[in-house]
Amino acid sequence: MYRGVNNINLDAKGRLAIPTRYRELLTDHCNGHVVITIDIKERSLLIYPLPFWKDVERSVQALPSLDPVSREIQRLLIGYATDTQMDGNGRLLLSAPLREYAHLDRKAVLLGEANKLELWDEERWIAHRDAVLERQSELQMSDALRNLTL
C-alpha cells in the first residue's frame, strides 16, 4: 500500500525520483512498470502500478462509448495513459504532455493513495490542500462518510 506525502524534485529531463519507501513496493507489484495518466478532476497525475491500471482501464473501457461524458473520460484517461518503466536509479520519466497538464516544473508533491500515487505541482498541492481544509465544514458528507470512524 502506498501512503504518505513526499516533497520531491523533478530533474531537468522531467524525471521523478521515486522515494525509497515506494521503490520496493513498485518492484514487487509490477517490476517497476507503471502507467501514468491525468486526473480528470484536478491538474495532477495518477501513477498506477501496471496490475492496478489494468483494472482501471477495463472499467473505463466498459463505459458506454455512445454516452458523451463516458467517451470524454475514455479519451482523457486512456488517451493520456503512458507506460513507463522505473529505471535502475528508481526514476520515472514524465512525458512533456503529462508535465504540461499538471504544470510540473521542479518542485512536486507525491501522495500515496493505497493502490496508486498522485503527483502534484508543489504550489498547486498546497493551495488545493488549504482550500479543502478551509471549506471542510461546508462540505456535505455522504452516509458512508458519516459512519466512518478514524
N, CA and C of each residue as an Amber inpcrd file, in Angstrom:
protein
   450
   0.8320000  -1.1820000   0.0000000   0.0000000   0.0000000   0.0000000
   0.8780000   1.2470000   0.0000000   0.4840000   2.1900000  -0.7880000
   1.2170000   3.4520000  -0.9050000   0.5560000   4.4770000   0.0100000
   1.3560000   5.0340000   0.9330000   0.8370000   6.0050000   1.8980000
   1.8320000   7.1350000   2.0630000   1.3070000   8.2950000   2.4520000
   2.1790000   9.3910000   2.8470000   2.3020000  10.4860000   1.8110000
   2.8600000  11.6030000   2.2710000   3.1000000  12.7840000   1.4390000
   4.6050000  12.9800000   1.3520000   5.1020000  13.1800000   0.1340000
   6.5370000  13.3300000  -0.0940000   6.8070000  14.5500000  -0.9520000
   7.6630000  15.4420000  -0.4800000   8.1270000  16.5610000  -1.3020000
   9.3010000  16.0550000  -2.1260000   9.2200000  16.2510000  -3.4350000
  10.2500000  15.7410000  -4.3350000  10.5940000  16.8030000  -5.3700000
  11.6470000  16.5320000  -6.1300000  12.0540000  17.4110000  -7.2260000
  12.1220000  16.6080000  -8.5110000  11.7400000  17.2430000  -9.6070000
  11.9530000  16.6570000 -10.9230000  13.2860000  17.1830000 -11.4380000
  14.0100000  16.3470000 -12.1650000  15.2720000  16.8220000 -12.7250000
  15.0140000  17.5470000 -14.0510000  16.0740000  18.0380000 -14.6610000
  15.9540000  18.8410000 -15.8860000  15.3470000  18.0520000 -17.0490000
  15.4390000  16.7140000 -17.0050000  14.8800000  15.8790000 -18.0710000
  13.4380000  15.4600000 -17.7900000  12.8760000  15.9350000 -16.6810000
  11.5000000  15.5830000 -16.3460000  11.3730000  14.2390000 -15.6610000
  12.4530000  13.8110000 -14.9970000  12.4080000  12.5350000 -14.2790000
  12.0770000  12.7660000 -12.8100000  11.3240000  11.8450000 -12.2810000
  10.8760000  11.8790000 -10.8990000  11.5560000  10.7360000 -10.1620000
  12.2960000  11.0490000  -9.1050000  12.9270000  10.0100000  -8.2890000
  11.8930000   9.4960000  -7.2890000  11.5530000   8.2330000  -7.4090000
  10.5730000   7.6240000  -6.5100000  11.2120000   7.4680000  -5.1310000
  10.5360000   7.9260000  -4.0810000  11.0840000   7.7480000  -2.7300000
  11.3670000   6.2740000  -2.4450000  12.4300000   6.0330000  -1.7020000
  12.8900000   4.6770000  -1.4260000  11.7830000   3.7900000  -0.8740000
  10.9440000   4.3350000  -0.0180000   9.9080000   3.5030000   0.6040000
   8.8900000   2.9710000  -0.3970000   8.7850000   3.5980000  -1.5800000
   7.8610000   3.1140000  -2.6100000   8.5540000   2.2310000  -3.6520000
   9.8520000   2.3470000  -3.7720000  10.5600000   1.5960000  -4.8310000
  10.3730000   0.0940000  -4.7010000  10.5390000  -0.4190000  -3.4800000
  10.4010000  -1.8630000  -3.2810000   8.9780000  -2.3200000  -3.5880000
   8.0000000  -1.5350000  -3.1760000   6.6050000  -1.8730000  -3.4790000
   6.3630000  -1.9020000  -4.9880000   6.8840000  -0.9010000  -5.6940000
   6.7020000  -0.8700000  -7.1510000   7.4040000  -2.0490000  -7.8160000
   8.5540000  -2.4150000  -7.2960000   9.2640000  -3.5650000  -7.8550000
   8.4590000  -4.8420000  -7.6070000   7.9300000  -4.9840000  -6.3920000
   7.1430000  -6.1780000  -6.0610000   5.8310000  -6.2420000  -6.8420000
   5.1250000  -5.1180000  -6.9460000   3.8090000  -5.1070000  -7.6010000
   3.8830000  -5.2450000  -9.1140000   4.9210000  -4.6590000  -9.7110000
   4.8850000  -4.5730000 -11.1760000   6.2680000  -4.5360000 -11.8200000
   7.2930000  -4.9290000 -11.0710000   8.6610000  -4.8890000 -11.5890000
   9.0160000  -3.4920000 -12.1070000   8.4540000  -2.4680000 -11.4600000
   8.7510000  -1.0860000 -11.8300000   8.0050000  -0.5610000 -13.0380000
   7.0640000  -1.3370000 -13.5640000   6.2940000  -0.9130000 -14.7430000
   5.0170000  -0.2320000 -14.2660000   4.8880000   1.0450000 -14.5710000
   3.7220000   1.8220000 -14.1470000   3.0480000   2.4600000 -15.3510000
   1.8240000   2.9040000 -15.1280000   1.1020000   3.6930000 -16.1200000
   0.7730000   5.0230000 -15.4560000   1.1170000   6.1030000 -16.1420000
   0.8650000   7.4490000 -15.6380000  -0.1900000   8.0910000 -16.5260000
  -1.2040000   8.6530000 -15.9000000  -2.2540000   9.3470000 -16.6380000
  -2.6670000  10.5910000 -15.8670000  -3.6040000  11.3200000 -16.4310000
  -4.0450000  12.5510000 -15.7870000  -5.2010000  12.2700000 -14.8340000
  -5.3400000  13.1350000 -13.8570000  -6.5200000  13.1490000 -13.0010000
  -7.5130000  14.0730000 -13.6950000  -8.6890000  13.5740000 -14.0120000
  -9.6330000  14.3790000 -14.7950000 -10.3690000  15.4200000 -13.9630000
 -10.1820000  15.4120000 -12.6540000 -10.8380000  16.4150000 -11.8090000
  -9.8640000  17.4730000 -11.3090000  -8.5840000  17.1830000 -11.3100000
  -7.5590000  18.1030000 -10.8100000  -6.4000000  18.1320000 -11.8010000
  -5.6040000  19.1610000 -11.7440000  -4.4170000  19.2450000 -12.6030000
  -3.2630000  18.5100000 -11.9250000  -3.4310000  17.2110000 -11.7960000
  -2.4100000  16.3620000 -11.1990000  -2.3200000  15.0790000 -12.0200000
  -1.3410000  14.2530000 -11.6820000  -1.1420000  12.9930000 -12.3910000
  -1.3910000  11.8200000 -11.4570000  -1.8220000  10.7130000 -12.0290000
  -2.0410000   9.4770000 -11.2980000  -1.0390000   8.4470000 -11.7970000
  -0.3560000   7.7960000 -10.8730000   0.6610000   6.7970000 -11.2070000
   0.1850000   5.4530000 -10.6630000  -0.1050000   4.5370000 -11.5790000
  -0.6250000   3.2260000 -11.2110000   0.4110000   2.1440000 -11.4910000
   0.6570000   1.2250000 -10.5470000   1.3740000   0.0040000 -10.9010000
   0.5520000  -0.7030000 -11.9840000   1.2190000  -1.3100000 -12.9370000
   0.5300000  -1.8870000 -14.0930000  -0.6670000  -2.7750000 -13.7390000
  -0.5580000  -3.7020000 -12.7670000  -1.7320000  -4.5460000 -12.4800000
  -2.9570000  -3.7410000 -12.0290000  -2.7490000  -2.7000000 -11.2470000
  -3.8740000  -1.8690000 -10.8040000  -4.4360000  -1.0680000 -11.9720000
  -3.5460000  -0.5940000 -12.8540000  -4.0180000   0.1580000 -14.0210000
  -4.9000000  -0.7030000 -14.9120000  -4.5310000  -1.9560000 -15.0900000
  -5.3210000  -2.8370000 -15.9580000  -6.7720000  -2.9070000 -15.4960000
  -6.9930000  -2.9330000 -14.1740000  -8.3610000  -2.9390000 -13.6410000
  -9.0760000  -1.6310000 -13.9640000  -8.3820000  -0.5080000 -13.7720000
  -8.9680000   0.8040000 -14.0690000  -9.2970000   0.8930000 -15.5560000
  -8.3580000   0.4820000 -16.3870000  -8.5520000   0.5720000 -17.8330000
  -9.7490000  -0.2570000 -18.2920000  -9.8870000  -1.4660000 -17.7330000
 -11.0480000  -2.3060000 -18.0820000 -12.3510000  -1.6010000 -17.7120000
 -12.3750000  -0.9830000 -16.5390000 -13.5860000  -0.2740000 -16.0950000
 -13.9000000   0.9060000 -17.0020000 -12.8800000   1.6380000 -17.3880000
 -13.0790000   2.8060000 -18.2550000 -13.5210000   2.3610000 -19.6450000
 -12.9070000   1.3190000 -20.1610000 -13.2840000   0.8250000 -21.4870000
 -14.7070000   0.2730000 -21.5050000 -15.1880000  -0.1980000 -20.3570000
 -16.5380000  -0.7620000 -20.2800000 -17.6250000   0.3100000 -20.2600000
 -17.2410000   1.5660000 -20.0960000 -18.2310000   2.6460000 -20.1200000
 -18.8700000   2.7120000 -21.5060000 -20.1270000   3.1090000 -21.5770000
 -20.7970000   3.1660000 -22.8870000 -20.1940000   4.2460000 -23.7860000
 -19.6920000   3.8430000 -24.9210000 -18.9990000   4.7820000 -25.8120000
 -19.9410000   5.7730000 -26.4930000 -21.2400000   5.5100000 -26.4800000
 -22.1830000   6.4510000 -27.0770000 -22.6240000   7.5410000 -26.1000000
 -22.2720000   7.3720000 -24.8330000 -22.5570000   8.4050000 -23.8400000
 -21.4440000   9.4500000 -23.9230000 -21.7740000  10.7120000 -24.1910000
 -20.7370000  11.7280000 -24.4050000 -19.7850000  11.9170000 -23.2210000
 -20.2960000  11.8710000 -22.0030000 -19.4240000  12.0430000 -20.8330000
 -18.4800000  10.8530000 -20.7080000 -19.0130000   9.6510000 -20.8720000
 -18.1750000   8.4520000 -20.8090000 -17.0880000   8.4950000 -21.8690000
 -17.4500000   8.9210000 -23.0510000 -16.4880000   8.9770000 -24.1580000
 -15.3610000   9.9620000 -23.8590000 -15.6960000  11.0990000 -23.2740000
 -14.6510000  12.0770000 -22.9300000 -13.7300000  11.5390000 -21.8380000
 -14.3050000  10.8390000 -20.8640000 -13.4820000  10.2340000 -19.8100000
 -12.5380000   9.2050000 -20.4230000 -13.0470000   8.3850000 -21.3430000
 -12.1960000   7.4060000 -22.0160000 -11.0580000   8.1010000 -22.7590000
 -11.3860000   9.1420000 -23.4900000 -10.3620000   9.8650000 -24.2570000
  -9.2640000  10.4120000 -23.3500000  -9.6820000  11.0290000 -22.2630000
  -8.7020000  11.6690000 -21.3910000  -7.8780000  10.6540000 -20.6050000
  -8.5360000   9.7370000 -19.9100000  -7.7930000   8.7950000 -19.0700000
  -6.9230000   7.8480000 -19.8850000  -7.4990000   7.2590000 -20.9120000
  -6.7350000   6.2950000 -21.7100000  -5.8360000   7.0190000 -22.7050000
  -6.3170000   8.1320000 -23.2280000  -5.5180000   8.8880000 -24.1910000
  -4.2080000   9.4020000 -23.6170000  -4.2370000   9.8460000 -22.3780000
  -3.0170000  10.3440000 -21.7410000  -2.1940000   9.2410000 -21.0770000
  -2.7530000   8.0480000 -20.9380000  -2.0610000   6.9600000 -20.2420000
  -0.7360000   6.6450000 -20.9320000   0.3190000   6.6460000 -20.1450000
   1.6670000   6.4380000 -20.6620000   2.3520000   5.3330000 -19.8670000
   2.7670000   4.2690000 -20.5660000   3.5280000   3.2000000 -19.9200000
   4.9380000   3.6950000 -19.6490000   5.3990000   3.4790000 -18.4390000
   6.7270000   3.9400000 -18.0450000   7.3820000   2.8720000 -17.1830000
   8.6670000   2.6900000 -17.3780000   9.4380000   1.7250000 -16.5960000
  10.3720000   2.4800000 -15.6610000  10.3530000   2.1300000 -14.3810000
  11.2730000   2.7300000 -13.4290000  12.6910000   2.3050000 -13.8040000
  13.6060000   3.2750000 -13.8810000  14.9770000   2.9400000 -14.2660000
  15.7520000   2.3850000 -13.0690000  17.0040000   2.0270000 -13.2920000
  17.8380000   1.4260000 -12.2560000  18.0830000   2.3250000 -11.0630000
  17.8720000   3.6160000 -11.2330000  18.0430000   4.5690000 -10.1320000
  16.7160000   4.9360000  -9.4730000  15.6590000   4.2060000  -9.7980000
  14.3610000   4.4470000  -9.1770000  13.6510000   5.6860000  -9.6840000
  13.9050000   6.0480000 -10.9400000  13.2800000   7.2490000 -11.5090000
  12.2640000   6.8730000 -12.5750000  11.2460000   7.7480000 -12.7070000
  10.2550000   7.6300000 -13.7720000  10.3580000   8.8610000 -14.6490000
  10.3690000   8.6580000 -15.9510000  10.3960000   9.7680000 -16.8990000
   8.9620000  10.1840000 -17.2070000   8.6750000  11.4620000 -16.9730000
   7.3500000  12.0070000 -17.2640000   7.3730000  12.6540000 -18.6360000
   6.4310000  12.2910000 -19.4810000   6.3780000  12.8740000 -20.8230000
   6.0320000  14.3570000 -20.7320000   6.3990000  15.0960000 -21.7680000
   6.1060000  16.5360000 -21.8070000   4.6070000  16.8230000 -21.6980000
   3.7250000  16.0860000 -22.4170000   2.2910000  16.3710000 -22.2660000
   1.7800000  16.1660000 -20.8330000   2.2940000  15.1620000 -20.1470000
   1.8760000  14.9420000 -18.7620000   2.3770000  16.0640000 -17.8550000
   3.6360000  16.4490000 -18.0200000   4.1860000  17.5510000 -17.2050000
   3.4240000  18.8410000 -17.4660000   3.1090000  19.0870000 -18.7260000
   2.3730000  20.3020000 -19.0890000   0.9800000  20.3040000 -18.4600000
   0.2830000  19.1820000 -18.5350000  -1.0670000  19.0940000 -17.9760000
  -1.0720000  19.4350000 -16.4840000  -0.1120000  18.8830000 -15.7410000
  -0.0780000  19.0600000 -14.2870000   0.7430000  20.2730000 -13.8590000
   1.2230000  21.0550000 -14.8280000   2.0390000  22.2450000 -14.5410000
   3.2640000  21.8890000 -13.7010000   3.8910000  20.7660000 -14.0180000
   5.0600000  20.3210000 -13.2610000   6.3260000  20.9160000 -13.8450000
   7.1370000  21.4810000 -12.9660000   8.4160000  22.0400000 -13.3900000
   9.5310000  21.4140000 -12.5590000   9.7000000  21.8290000 -11.3440000
  10.7610000  21.2980000 -10.4900000  10.2030000  20.6930000  -9.1980000
   9.6000000  21.5310000  -8.3780000   9.1270000  21.0710000  -7.0710000
   7.7520000  20.4250000  -7.2040000   7.6330000  19.2460000  -6.5990000
   6.3890000  18.4870000  -6.7010000   6.0880000  17.7970000  -5.3780000
   4.8770000  17.2890000  -5.2820000   4.4360000  16.5220000  -4.1180000
   3.8820000  15.2010000  -4.6300000   4.3440000  14.1100000  -4.0140000
   3.8940000  12.7670000  -4.3650000   3.0960000  12.2200000  -3.1860000
   1.8400000  11.8660000  -3.4490000   0.9500000  11.3560000  -2.4020000
   0.7010000   9.8720000  -2.6160000   0.8480000   9.0940000  -1.5600000
   0.4750000   7.6920000  -1.6220000  -1.0090000   7.5510000  -1.3590000
  -1.7110000   6.8480000  -2.2340000  -3.1620000   6.6820000  -2.1030000
  -3.5570000   5.2160000  -2.2460000  -3.0370000   4.3970000  -1.3730000
  -3.3500000   2.9690000  -1.3200000  -2.8190000   2.2220000  -2.5440000
  -3.5710000   2.1860000  -3.6510000  -3.1500000   1.3990000  -4.8170000
  -2.4830000   2.2330000  -5.9060000  -2.3170000   3.5350000  -5.6570000
  -1.7070000   4.4050000  -6.6690000  -0.9940000   5.5560000  -5.9800000
  -0.2670000   6.3110000  -6.7960000   0.3910000   7.5340000  -6.3400000
  -0.2040000   8.7020000  -7.1060000  -0.2440000   9.8520000  -6.4670000
  -0.7530000  11.0620000  -7.1040000   0.3710000  12.0900000  -7.0870000
   0.5990000  12.7560000  -8.2110000   1.6950000  13.7120000  -8.3450000
   1.1450000  15.0940000  -8.6530000   1.5400000  16.0770000  -7.8390000
   1.0790000  17.4610000  -7.9620000   2.2650000  18.4030000  -8.0550000
   2.0860000  19.5120000  -8.7330000   2.9850000  20.6450000  -8.5960000
   2.8700000  21.0870000  -7.1370000   4.0100000  21.4010000  -6.5080000
   4.0020000  21.7070000  -5.0790000   3.0830000  22.8840000  -4.7220000
   3.1780000  23.9800000  -5.4530000   2.3420000  25.1480000  -5.1440000
   0.8610000  24.8380000  -5.3190000   0.5250000  24.1070000  -6.3750000
  -0.8820000  23.7510000  -6.6030000  -1.4020000  22.8240000  -5.5010000
  -0.5560000  21.8890000  -5.0490000  -0.9720000  20.9890000  -3.9750000
  -1.2600000  21.7750000  -2.6950000  -0.3620000  22.6660000  -2.3190000
  -0.5480000  23.4450000  -1.0910000  -1.8300000  24.2690000  -1.1750000
  -2.0660000  24.9180000  -2.3120000  -3.2830000  25.7190000  -2.4890000
  -4.5290000  24.8360000  -2.4100000  -4.4850000  23.6730000  -3.0530000
  -5.6260000  22.7510000  -3.0310000  -5.8890000  22.2510000  -1.6110000
  -4.8430000  21.7800000  -0.9530000  -4.9780000  21.2650000   0.4170000
  -5.5640000  22.3210000   1.3470000  -5.0240000  23.5320000   1.2760000
  -5.5030000  24.6070000   2.1480000  -6.9550000  24.9630000   1.8510000
  -7.3270000  24.9820000   0.5710000  -8.7140000  25.2910000   0.2000000
  -9.6690000  24.2200000   0.7230000  -9.2780000  22.9620000   0.6270000
 -10.1260000  21.8730000   1.1280000 -10.2850000  21.9920000   2.6380000
  -9.1960000  22.2590000   3.3320000  -9.2720000  22.3880000   4.7860000
 -10.1370000  23.5750000   5.2040000 -10.0620000  24.6620000   4.4620000
 -10.8550000  25.8480000   4.7930000 -12.3510000  25.6230000   4.6030000
 -12.7210000  24.8710000   3.5930000 -14.1520000  24.6790000   3.3380000
 -14.6710000  23.3320000   3.8340000 -13.8820000  22.6540000   4.6360000
 -14.2570000  21.3370000   5.1450000 -15.6120000  21.3540000   5.8390000
 -15.8900000  22.3770000   6.6280000 -17.1640000  22.4290000   7.3490000
 -18.3470000  22.6430000   6.4020000 -18.0860000  23.1680000   5.2040000
 -19.1530000  23.4130000   4.2290000 -19.4690000  22.1830000   3.3820000
 -18.5590000  21.2340000   3.3490000 -18.7460000  20.0530000   2.5100000
 -19.8030000  19.1360000   3.1060000 -20.6420000  18.5890000   2.2680000
 -21.6660000  17.6660000   2.7330000 -21.1420000  16.2450000   2.6370000
 -21.2940000  15.5160000   3.7170000 -20.8000000  14.1500000   3.7660000
 -21.8840000  13.1680000   3.3490000 -21.4440000  12.1190000   2.6960000
 -22.3530000  11.0230000   2.3640000 -22.5840000  10.1910000   3.6270000
 -23.5770000   9.3310000   3.5880000 -23.8470000   8.4530000   4.7290000
 -22.6430000   7.5690000   5.0340000 -21.9790000   7.1030000   3.9930000
 -20.8110000   6.2440000   4.1970000 -19.7260000   6.9790000   4.9750000
 -19.5090000   8.2530000   4.6720000 -18.5030000   9.0250000   5.3990000
 -18.9370000   9.3260000   6.8270000 -20.2050000   9.5780000   7.0310000
 -20.6960000   9.8560000   8.3910000 -20.4640000   8.6630000   9.3130000
 -20.4920000   7.4720000   8.7600000 -20.3270000   6.2580000   9.5630000
 -18.8790000   5.8010000   9.6680000 -17.9730000   6.5170000   9.0320000
 -16.5590000   6.1540000   9.0710000 -15.9470000   6.6100000  10.3860000
 -15.2230000   5.7130000  11.0210000 -14.5090000   6.0480000  12.2460000
 -13.0240000   6.0280000  11.9490000 -12.3500000   7.1210000  12.2980000
 -10.9000000   7.1990000  12.0860000 -10.1670000   7.0080000  13.3910000
